[in-house]
């Protein structure tokens, strides 16, 4: 059974890697942002922590999976559930460039977003990135608990699939 958790901060390449890996190993992938928030007739709605856990457990019962997302309190269970944890540790300069590039593509309607792509969200992405770097030590300590199943990748372009 393959259960892969791809973790990283904003613009680290999680979705790109998850899509490529999913196609290569023929396992479904799930964006955790879409589990935290879902689209209703009234707009985007945030699930409770319990609802998020229930969705994850339902997917887990199906067997193989790839989840990708940032580190959130609501899905800490994935660290235990995963057979493999891939930490995308993309250089800070590259993430910042990707944030700006993504924002511009979304404004030009060349790329879709599951969230409202506006200047406030752009600022939030930079804030989350800065917060992650400021608290990196705590995150490193957490993944160190699972070091037997963690793979750290600094450049996902090196993967040949």
C-alpha positions in Angstrom: 0.0 0.0 0.0 1.3 3.5 -0.9 0.4 6.4 1.3 2.4 9.6 0.5 2.2 12.9 2.3 3.8 15.8 0.4 4.4 18.7 2.7 5.8 22.2 2.0 5.1 25.8 2.3 3.4 28.0 -0.2 4.8 27.7 -3.8 7.2 24.9 -2.9 5.9 22.8 -5.8 3.6 20.4 -3.9 0.8 20.4 -6.4 3.1 20.0 -9.4 4.9 17.1 -7.7 1.6 15.4 -6.5 0.2 15.5 -10.0 3.3 14.1 -11.6 3.7 11.4 -9.0 0.1 10.5 -9.1 0.2 9.9 -12.8 3.5 8.0 -12.5 2.4 5.6 -9.8 -1.3 5.7 -10.7 -2.5 6.7 -7.2 -5.1 9.4 -6.6 -3.9 12.7 -5.1 -5.8 15.1 -3.0 -5.1 18.8 -2.3 -5.5 19.4 1.4 -6.7 23.0 0.7 -9.8 21.4 -1.0 -10.4 19.2 2.1 -10.1 22.2 4.5 -12.3 24.4 2.3 -15.0 23.1 -0.1 -17.1 25.0 -2.7 -20.8 25.3 -1.8 -23.6 27.3 -3.6 -22.8 30.1 -1.2 -19.1 30.2 -1.8 -16.0 28.6 -0.1 -16.8 27.0 3.2 -14.2 25.9 5.8 -14.8 22.5 7.3 -14.4 22.0 11.0 -11.3 20.1 12.2 -13.5 17.0 12.8 -15.0 17.2 9.3 -11.6 17.5 7.8 -10.4 14.4 9.8 -13.5 12.5 8.6 -12.8 13.3 5.0 -9.2 12.2 5.4 -10.3 8.9 7.1 -12.8 8.2 4.3 -10.0 8.6 1.7 -7.6 6.5 3.8 -10.1 3.6 3.9 -9.8 3.5 0.1 -6.2 2.4 0.3 -3.5 4.2 -1.8 -3.3 8.0 -1.7 -1.2 11.1 -2.1 -2.1 14.1 0.0 -0.3 17.4 -0.5 -0.5 20.6 1.5 1.1 22.9 4.0 1.5 22.0 7.7 -1.8 22.5 9.4 -2.9 21.5 12.9 -6.1 19.9 11.4 -4.3 17.1 9.6 -1.4 16.1 11.8 -2.7 12.6 11.5 -1.2 12.3 8.1 2.3 12.2 9.5 1.4 8.9 11.2 -0.8 7.6 8.4 1.8 8.1 5.6 4.3 5.5 4.5 6.4 8.2 3.0 6.6 11.9 3.8 8.1 14.1 1.1 9.2 17.5 2.4 9.6 20.0 -0.5 12.3 22.3 0.9 12.5 24.7 -2.1 14.8 27.6 -1.7 13.2 30.8 -0.3 14.1 32.9 -3.4 12.4 30.4 -5.7 9.2 30.3 -3.6 9.0 34.1 -3.5 9.4 34.2 -7.3 6.7 31.5 -7.7 4.3 33.4 -5.5 4.6 36.5 -7.7 4.4 34.5 -10.9 1.3 32.6 -9.8 -0.4 35.8 -8.7 0.3 37.4 -12.1 -0.9 34.4 -14.0 -4.1 34.3 -12.0 -4.7 38.0 -12.6 -4.2 37.5 -16.3 -6.6 34.5 -16.1 -3.9 32.1 -17.3 -4.2 30.0 -14.1 -7.2 29.2 -11.9 -7.2 29.4 -8.1 -9.4 27.7 -5.5 -9.3 30.9 -3.5 -9.9 34.6 -4.2 -6.7 35.8 -6.0 -6.3 39.4 -4.9 -3.6 41.6 -3.4 -4.6 40.6 0.2 -4.0 36.9 -0.7 -0.7 37.8 -2.3 0.3 39.5 1.0 -0.9 36.5 3.0 1.3 34.1 0.9 4.4 36.2 1.7 3.3 36.4 5.4 2.9 32.6 5.6 6.3 32.1 3.9 8.0 34.4 6.4 6.1 32.8 9.3 7.3 29.4 8.1 10.9 30.5 7.9 10.7 32.2 11.3 9.3 28.9 12.8 11.3 26.5 10.7 13.0 25.0 13.8 9.7 23.8 15.2 8.7 22.2 11.8 12.2 20.6 11.5 11.8 19.1 15.0 8.4 17.7 14.0 9.5 16.0 10.8 12.6 14.7 12.6 10.2 12.5 14.6 9.4 10.7 11.4 12.9 10.8 9.9 12.7 7.1 8.9 10.0 8.0 6.3 10.9 11.5 5.3 12.5 12.4 2.0 13.7 16.0 1.7 13.7 17.4 -1.9 15.1 20.8 -2.6 14.4 20.7 -6.4 11.6 18.6 -7.7 12.9 19.0 -11.2 15.5 16.3 -10.5 12.7 13.7 -10.4 12.6 11.9 -13.8 9.0 10.9 -14.3 
